[in-house]
Amino acid sequence: MSILLTINNIFLTFYFVYVIPSLTASSSSIIIDSEIGDINVIIPCPIDRTKWTFPTILQWYRSDNNYTKPIASQFDDYPVHIDDFYHHKYTLLSNGSLNIDNVQLNDNDTFECRLILIDRGLLDIKDKYFIIFRVNEKPRFLNLSNPLQIAPYYTTVNFLCQIYGVPVPIVTWYKILERNKQINGKDDLELISNNTQQLTLQNVDDRMVGHYRCMGENRLGIIQHDFQLLIRGSIYWRQFPQSQTVKINESLILKCEGESSEPLQYYWLKDDLPISDIIASQDRIRTYSDGVLNIQRIEPSDHGSYVCIISASKTINVRSKPAIIIVKYPPMPTRNRQIKNLTLIRGSIGICPCLLNAYPPIQSVAWYRNGISIRIESKNGAYSISSDYSLVIKSVDSIDDGQYFCRAQNSEGFGRDSLSFFVETKEPIKFLLKPKSIYRINERDPLVIPCVAFGSPQPMIKWFKDSNELKEVTGNLTLESIDKTDYGLYVCQASNEHTTTNITTLLIVENTTPQAPHNVQYKQLGSDLIISWEPGYDGGRSQYFIIWYRLLHGKKRDWHQIRVLPTNTTEFTLFDLKLQQMYEITIVAENDLGLGTFTSIRTIELNTTENVSIDYLHHPQQVNLSRPTSPKNLRLSQSRSNLYITWDHPTTMESTTNIVSYVIQWRSTILFNNRQSQQFIVVNYPIRSYLIKDVKQTKYIVQVFSYSDIGTYSFPVQSQIDIQFNAILAYSGSSRVLILLLCILILLTIGSICVCVFCIFKYHHYRRTYCTDIECDKKWKWWRFPSSRYKLGDCSHLKIDRYHANLLKTNDLATTPLYMPQNRILPQTNPSCLRPPSPQDSYTDSTIYMAKVATVPRCRDSVISNPIATSQLTRGFQSIDNPHAIVTSNLTFTTADENKSISSGNISPIPYVDTDTRKNASRLPLEAVPEMNELDLANRYSFEPTLPVSHYSRTVQPSPVLITFDSSSLKRRT
């Protein structure tokens, strides 16, 4: 049996712990609201127990015990069982409802009404309901931070406002706009934060100083709490001075009050000066340390602005607030302005001021002359009253002399009369010579503008141009050379101690360039810049404007130019400028005579924010910034010295505005004053081509803009072209003198070439016709090129005294000293043994002996007759008649001094021991020399040289050409 009870308990525990809570979410529930202290609150149980025939159990549960222990139960009609903990609080009614007596906060819970059937000993839950019983509570504060917080600048401040209530209240934070201690309505509050119990203020400064309000609200009520923030050393206003209106002789009290973490000091100013300096009578004024100002016996001079200044000790913070004090009083004479005598000019308008002060303003005024009232007529009368209550005399006459005063009235009544003054009339100033009303003159022309006046006393002459006085001009105005800046309105002023008279004239300078625009203003709209100006003098011709601008980034860049259209506009918009960049801008006007004067260059920095004014713009603020569509297909082509520009119109669907004209801008790489020159032209729509004439040979960059009827322009379409000319076309625009010089140079070049060719042909012709040997050819060369004479070894020009030549016998050849073994020629001859020849030297060749030669230099080719030579003695000239023979010219020079020897070329020195013997033995009579046709040396003399040569030996044929000299006639024979 105990085992069965244990199993039953386990089953019930599982049922109540797991099954019942799982069914709770799916069951129906109702909500009942109540408040603390309510009596006999009934929680209904909508279960009908009569429809069941089986025994039933009705039970109530709460969620605070997980629905495991019933708080009230009833088996059928048996007595009700109430849990001991709730025995004095809960009762179960006959219909199954639960009655709660004296509701408290701990009754706030979810209740369950459950019906259980007992069928054959089994428990079966048939119905259950969940009732949410909410015990509502008005909002109440749980935790609050310090209501006054003093913080340094730029710190973080937190205000804590924890509020509890059922339902959960909504916490809202406000800033109190009206800065005083009285409770304000919602209209005086500024919402800061919503549904948060903590307000955080970061980087606090003087703008955040003030009172803040925390407000918690649910459906049962609302509570609020105020906090105050002060910056350490800053000042917070508690009460402002209030403007007041007082009457004369009354008292005045002004009060201002501040609040700060530091002690405060109060000061009062009147019209920006210390009040103690303004109010002369110190017994009428009192100031207090709490900011109160008291003024006794108010006077009209007390009318004005009063400023309360609050300063905190140990800080530099200052707060100030003004208050206007209005003093009502009847008309009274002005103290700071009085006149005793007044001079009026006869024939002119005379004005007599009424020097009275009053508040409210004067309502009526009367004038008296010599104690007699003056009749005032509103229309066409001799006397009238102006808006400032002055007496206006239409035409001053001598009868207007006399004593004058005025009497006035306002809402405060009649006051005192003005102080009287005496009026004296005088004759007016007259101009004897007057300037013309308009002068039209050209530049650099002289001009004299007359101005002579007469009056009593004699007036002084002054000249003014555009309201600026011209110094040192006391009579006629003389302009020696007119400049365009002389244009303007001139005033000749004649004045004396009584009156001043002016006469004006306009000076127009014709046929000149425009003057600079003035009053230039700027306004930024995003990345666009609106520029406005007032035009200057146009020089007597139609003018238009050009805007020059450039970006300042690193080094200064080239200027950009934009044409202003329409021509007469004085406002233009520059589009697509770079933000956070510096720009330089200037404006210039131009007419058909050229560019005018530039405005002063203005430097402008574009901000990152939109719609920020750089300067005041007096033109309309609404600007239409719609831009036209750019042209299409820009094409550039060259035709001789002309540049042809064409483009296509944008389609009508793409363009949002009407295109009225195109502006063509072009520039070349040719520099003018170290800058690229830029030009432009305006063509009207629908023209879509333009021809630039007389272009230069350089690179051209062309841009085309579309302009709308409202003056906006499109994005530019750009193209470039390199202009190239042929040689003749390149000089088509140059001077004819340059072409003439070029032609002369070409002709001289051709002539020089012809002369050279002629000389070459003449040289070859002479050589073939007259030159039969090398000597003739060399003389021709010497005649053509004298400087090469010594280089070619010529000695024929030297002065010769006498020559002796003998032809050696062939059989004597072996006995000559040249071929003696002891006198053999060595290839290692030292050139240092050579010396300059002297007139006493004699020269010996292998076949010819010569003596007594005067001043012979180093001649390598003096004699060309040598029947035999070694390899060291061969010069290398070939004979014309016999190409197999070698002609040598190396000589051995001998002198009368037997101990001396001279070698020429590579020949070794030969001693002079047996010179006379060798001469006599080898000399033959001159008659024995045969003629050239009798010689057959090639056949007669054939021999092998016996000279030993160190490195090689070769056969040498005798020369077919022999030269002999007759000692008596010095006639050369060949």
Buried (B, 14 or more C-beta within 10 A) or exposed (E): EEEEEEEEEEEEEEEBEEEBEEBBEEEEEEEBBBBBEBEEBEBBBEBEBEEBEEEBBBBBBBBEEEBEEBBBBBBEEEEBBBBEEBEEBBBBEEEBBBBBEEBEEEBBBBBBBBBBBBEEEEEEBBBBBBBBBBBBBBBEBEEBBEEEBBBEEEEEBEBBBBBBBBEEBBBBBBBBEEBBEEEBEEEBBEEBBEEBBBBEBEEBEEEBBBBBBBBBBBEBBBBBBBBBBBBBBBBBBEBBBEEBEBEBEBEBEBBBBBBBBBEBBBBBBBEEEEBEEBBEEEEBBEBEEEBBBBBEEBBBBBBEEBBBBBBBEEBEBEBBBEBEBBBBBBBBBBEEEEBEEBBBBBEBEBEBBBBBBBBEEBEEBBBBBEEEEBEBEEEEEBBBBEEEBBBBBBEBBEEBBBEBBBBBBBEBEEBEBBBBBEBEBBEBBEBEEBBEEEBEBEBEEEBEBBBBBEBEEEBBBBBBBEEEEEEEBEEBBEBEEBEBBBBBEBBBBBBBEBBBBEBEBBBBBBEBBBBBBEEBBBBBBBBBBBBBBEBBBBBBBEBBBBBBBBBBEEEEEEBBBBBBBEEEBBBBBBBEBEEEEEBBBBBBBBBEBEEBBBBEEBEBEBBEEEEEBBBEBEEEEEBEEEBBBBBBEBEBEBEEBEBEBBBEBBEEEEBEBEBBBBBBBBBBEEEEEEEEEBEBEBBEBEEBEBEBEEBBEEEBBBBBBBBBBBBBBBBBBEBEBEBEBEEEEEBEEEEEEEEEEEEEEEEEEEEEEEEEEEEEEEBEEBBEEEBEBBBEBBBBBBEEEEEEBBEBBBBEEEEBEEBBBBBBBBEEBEBBBBBEEEBBBEEEBEEEEBEEBBEEBBBBBBBBBBBBBBEBEEBBBBBBBBBBBBBBBBBEBEBBEBEEBBBBBBBBBBBEEEEBBBBBBBBBBBBBEEBEEBBEEBBEEBEEBEEEEEBEBBEEBEBEBEBEBEEEBEEBBBBBBBBBBBEEEEEEBE
